[in-house]
Amino acid sequence: MDQGLVLRLERILPAPRTDVYRALTDPGELAKWWGPRGFSVPRAEFDPRVGDSYRIAMQPPGGDLFHLAGEFLDVDPPARLGYTFRWDPPDPDDRETVAELSLEERGEVTEVLLTQGEFATEERLALHRQGWTDSLERLEELLLAQH
């Protein structure tokens, strides 16, 4: 994923790496922060094991329920998590991408590095950038409330 339309984000989260990893992988925790502001997650089937699949139901405000699904490619708690990412139903400009999260302990906080790609269009990259930015802000708020 070194060329083309690839999303890269870095975020410092206010919790130890094991707590951040749990928030990224526990379905109950995931449902509290996943998605852009205003979205909810009525169901999350998310049990990270290499080769297994996941499915997340997303409810936009005032819109129809849709799903995100994929397979786990890299599961190394609490350091790394990688999975394929596809929308159901897909947008005409969507393609399956790979999301990779790397967690580095920095004392009492955790640095999260996210890459996702490769996207078909700048518009889909921008949409995911906004979605992940909102999601990581919501995750930061959740972790602050817990610590």
N, C-alpha and C positions, 0 to 999 in steps of 0.2 A: 504493500500500500504506500509506495513512496512517490507515486506520480498521480496525475489526474486530480479529480475532485474528491479530496479526502478531508474530513473534519478532524481537527485536533483541538482539544480543550484541556486546560490544566486548572485544577481547583484545589485549594487548601481547605480541608474539612476539620472541624474542631472536635476530633475524637481520635482515640487510638485506632490503629489499622484493623484490629479484630472487630471492633464495633462498626467501623465503616463497611467492612466486608459483609458483616451480618445484615446491615441495612440494605446492601446491594443485592443480597441473595435470599433473604427470608421473605416468603410471599406476603406475610402480614405486614412487615416493615416496608417492603417494596410498594405496596398499595397505598401507603401514606404519602409518598413523595413522587411517584412516577408520573410523568407527563407534564405538559404545559399547565400553567396556572389556570384554575377553573375546571380542569379535567378530573375525573375520578376513575378509580380502578375497581369495578365491581367484582372481578375475579382475576386471580393470578395463579397460574399453574407453573411454578418455577422451582425446580429442584436440581441445582447444577451438578450434573455428572456428564463427563465427556461422552458424546454420542446420543445422549437423551435430548428430548425436545422440550420446549416451553411454549406457553400461550398466555398472553395477557389481554384481557378485555378492557378497552378504554372507552370512557363515556365523555364526549365533549359536551360543554354546556349548550343546551338547545339543539343538539345534533343526534345523529344515529350512532348507536354502539358500533364499534369496529374492533378488530383484533390485530395483534402483533404476535408473530410466531417465529420460531427458529430452532436451531440445534446448538448445543454447547460444544465448543471446540477446544477450549483451554480452561481447566478448572484447577487452580493452585492456591487454596486458601492459606493465608489471607492476602496473597501477593498479586494474583492475576485472575481475570475472568474474561473469557472470549466466547462470543456466540454469533451465529448468523442472525440476520434481522430482516424480516420481510412483513409487509402489510397485507392484511386480508380483510377486505378486498384491496388489491393494489391500485395505486394511481397509474395512469398510462405511462408516466415518466419514472416509475419506480423500478428498481432492480434489487435483488437480494444484496445486502451489504454485510460486512463483518464489523462488529463492534468489539473493541478490545479495551479493557480497563486494567491499568497497572496501579498498584497502591504502594507508596513508599512512606514508611514511618519517619516522621520528622519531630521527634520528641513527643509532645502531648497531642500533636496534630498529625494528619495524614495528607500527603499530596496524592491526588488522583490525576492520572493522565489517561485521557480518553482519545482513541482514534476510531473513526468509522468511515468506511468507504468500500469501494469507490462509487460515487454517485453518478447518475446519468446526466443531471443538469445542475446548474448553479442554483436554481430555484429549490430543488429538493435538498441540496446541501444547506442552503439558508434555512429551510424549514426545520431540518434536524438540528442545526446549530441553535436555533431559538428554543426548540423542544428540550434539548439537553441542558441548555443554560438555565431555563426555568426549572427543570427537574433537579439539577444540582443545587440551585438556590433553595428549593423546597427541602432537599435532603440536608443541607446545612442548617436550616431552621429546625428541622426535626432533631438533629444531633445536638444542637445548642440547647433545646428544651430538655433533652435527656441527660445532659452533663452539667 
